[in-house]
Amino acid sequence: MTTAFIYTRISSDRSGDELGIQRQEAICRDYADRHGLMVVEVFADNDISAFSGKPRPAYEEMLARLRAREVSTVLVYKVDRLYRRVADLSTYVDACGGERGISTIAVKGGGVIDLSTSAGRLNAGVMAQFSEFESDVKAERLRDKFAQLARSGGYHGGPVPFGWKVEFDEHGKVSRVVDQEKAQAVEQAARDVLAGVSVGVVMRRWNDQGWTGSRSAPFTQTSVRNVLKRPANAGFAVHQGHALEGVPGPWPAIMSVDLWRGVRAVLSDPSRRRAPTNKPKHPLSGIAQCWCGALLYASSVGSRGKVVPVYRCKVQGPGHVAIIRDGLDLLVRRVAAALYAFVERQADRMRVSEEVVTERANLESELAALAARLDEVVRMYANGGLSEGVLSKTSTALEVQMNEKRDRLNELSTAVPVLPSSPEVEAVDESSAMFERFAGLPIDEQRDFLRQYMNVVCWPGWGNARTDLGDRVVVVLKSNTIGPGPLSREDIDGAGAANGLPVWT
């Protein structure tokens, strides 16, 4: 009895039920039964296009076994299930050709294709060219369609993005509307990231709510970044991954354009990118500063035959700081624990003026967003993407907007309880409940709090390596005049002078 393989394939199986390849197999088996062919094995590639060039595992396995001449016939529903490109035909002919050529039978159209003869190969080549032409035309039509939809703000189809939902009226008409709870979570996450909160904290927050992404999978840091950076958040249409600014998209905006641009700039900054295994394990690494202005990072030094964990200035050399890691962590956590409790108490008091609190939070987020955009413009200029004239014009416009928002924040400063000055925060004992509460937070939440509310600057211990840490560490609580991020050299010099410490020279 003549032996045969059956090959089935379908390009798109959105339901995942494999009904398409099951129907193809049933038709091929019926043909085999009627013509006395014994089916040895069925090879199926589900939800894989033959035109995309992506690997087809079952197809590759079948080719290897055809080269070994395990069967004499291949059954397919139609020949385009095997190949839709001329280049793929050559590989298939090599596997089936030769004196003992393997026959290919297209059950629905095409009939027997004998690749061992020149006439059979010519016929197969003509069908492959037609299939490739058909796929090209279809792809061009789809690209034109999606481009037109994007320019008109139309909907491409696909899963409903996180932050929106679809509703049907009594006539079955579909409306795309904002999912208020999730949209507010996206907007708040954007504000939090601009304030220094890590993407990991946002991810954990959303997963704890039981929320999933558009494909019903738990959020990852990458998927959270993608949600926060997507142009649809600002109401823009998208085409081939690019925002069509000024063209309204199919989904209503869920945040302001400035907020979206700011968080996109922050998340696109290459300096933020870390490998998953390089997550900071120490609260002050990359946050505390040397008195020269550079950041301190976790490191270690050798001392009397022992390895001592330290925070070391990124710029190593004479005069730069290397400070005992555990001692600095303890000192700063004692202050941070007191400030953490203070912030919670202030939050309770601030609820009485909800409108002022909301406006202040919005202004702070917008100010951070504008600062992030300014940083992005400077990076583009440094990389040759902008001319000096464009840099000057854009940076001036952004600085004008930033000053307007700072002025409004100053007007509101008397209406909302603000942080105390640094001397007013007394460090708590490490055995206190306040200390245990702050120290028990996940390390990334501790870091987020420190970034948002504090700057820590360290001086070296001149003349005596055992200089008390408290005499060479200054904790500066953040304010509207300082803003987010590390302190400038001017601010560091001012903080040092106020505490009797020298100025970097």
Buried (B, 14 or more C-beta within 10 A) or exposed (E): EEBBBBBBBBBEBEEEEBEBBBEBBEBBBEBBEEEEBEBEBBBBBBBBBBBEEEEBEBBEEBBEBBEEEBBBBBBBBBBBBBBBBBEBBBBBBEBBBEEEBBBBBBBBEBEEBBBBEEEBBEBBBEBBEEBBEEBEEEEEEEEEEBEEBBEEBBBBEEEEBBBBBEEEEEEEEEEBEBBEEBBBBBBBBBBBBBBBBBBBBBBBBBBEEEBBBBEEEEBBBEBBBBBBBBBBBBBBBBBEEEBBEEBEBBBBBBBBBBBBBBBBBBBBEEEEEEEEEEEBEBBBBBBBBBBBBBBBBBBEEEEEEEEBBBBBBBEEEEBBBBBBBEBBBBBBBBBBBBBBBBBEEBEEEBEEBEEEBEBBBBBBBBBBBBBBBBBBBBBBBEEEEBEEEEBEEBBEEBEEBBEBBBEBBEEBEEBBBBBEEBEEBEBBEEEBEBBEBBBEBEBBBBBBBBBBBBBBBBBBBEEEEEEEBEEBBBBBBBEBEBBBEBBEBEBBBBBBEEBEBEEBE
